[in-house]
Structures are given as structure tokens and as C-alpha cells.
């Protein structure tokens, strides 16, 4: 709901700017945040970094899942012939293994999402700085991000991506 209220406020603000200025020229720009995140070199590098950072844990999880699945299949085959006490003990062990796997998987997803958010935030912060620099240099009055529709002539996403792909000065 808050998302719609924000968009409505932006539309009202744009309408107000339009009507209050009348004949003055307003330079408007638009940036697609999704495209910036998909296409900027910094975003691609962050994705590669995360893949490298989490690939071992992901492989370990896949191995753990295969192990739990194999143990479950073995238990299914052998359960009818096992004595009750042994069957219950193996069932408990299988449940514990599955619980450990679920916990590890949840921790992996949480860690991965946290790191993705950190890396994404860095890309977005740099993109916002670049957008402000372009806006100042080219004298834009308003720059929108993530709108429902914009005339392509106002789209400055390519400029932002190009500027982001230039290595930052140290």
C-alpha cells in the first residue's frame, strides 16, 4: 500500500511542477534502477564475488541434501525389516539430519541475502552519486527512478551505466 501512496505522491508532485511552471522548460530524466543493477560492471562484479564467496557452502549444502535423501531412501527400503527399536532410532537420526540440513540451508540463505543486500546497497549508493553528478552537470530539474511509464527520450539509464562502468577515482 505504501508503495502506491509513494507513486501517487510522485505523480502529484510532477503534476504540480508541470502546472506551476507553465511555459518554463523543465529538464526531466529517468533512471531504471533494475537495469543499472543488472548491467553495471560494479553489479556484475558483486554478483561474481558473491558466487565465489558462497560456492563452497552451496556445494556443501547440495552434498548434505544428497546425503539426507540417500539416508531417507535407505530407511524407506529397510524400515519394514528392522526391529522396532532400531527403526525408531534410525528414524530419529534421519529427522535430526533433516533438521540440521534445514537449519544450514536457512542460515545459508540468510547469509547470502544479507551479503547481496550489502553489495546491492553499495551499487545503489554509487549509482545515486553518479545520477546526482549527471543531474548537476547537465542541469536536470527532476530525475525519477522506477516509474510506470516514461517517454524513452527522458531515459538516462545508459548514461548512468556508462558512468558507473568507468573505474572510480581513488
C-alpha positions, 0 to 999 in steps of 0.5 A, a space after each residue: 500500500 505504501 508503495 502506491 501512496 509513494 507513486 501517487 505522491 510522485 505523480 502529484 508532485 510532477 503534476 504540480 511542477 508541470 502546472 506551476 511552471 507553465 511555459 518554463 522548460 523543465 529538464 526531466 530524466 529517468 533512471 531504471 534502477 533494475 537495469 543499472 543493477 543488472 548491467 553495471 560492471 560494479 553489479 556484475 562484479 558483486 554478483 561474481 564475488 558473491 558466487 565465489 564467496 558462497 560456492 563452497 557452502 552451496 556445494 556443501 549444502 547440495 552434498 548434505 541434501 544428497 546425503 539426507 535423501 540417500 539416508 531417507 531412501 535407505 530407511 524407506 527400503 529397510 524400515 519394514 525389516 528392522 526391529 522396532 527399536 532400531 527403526 525408531 532410532 534410525 528414524 530419529 537420526 534421519 529427522 535430526 539430519 533433516 533438521 540440521 540440513 534445514 537449519 544450514 540451508 536457512 542460515 545459508 540463505 540468510 547469509 547470502 541475502 544479507 551479503 547481496 543486500 550489502 553489495 546491492 546497497 553499495 551499487 545503489 549508493 554509487 549509482 545515486 552519486 553518479 545520477 546526482 553528478 549527471 543531474 548537476 552537470 547537465 542541469 536536470 530539474 527532476 530525475 525519477 527512478 522506477 516509474 510506470 511509464 516514461 517517454 524513452 527520450 527522458 531515459 538516462 539509464 545508459 548514461 548512468 551505466 556508462 558512468 558507473 562502468 568507468 573505474 572510480 577515482 581513488 
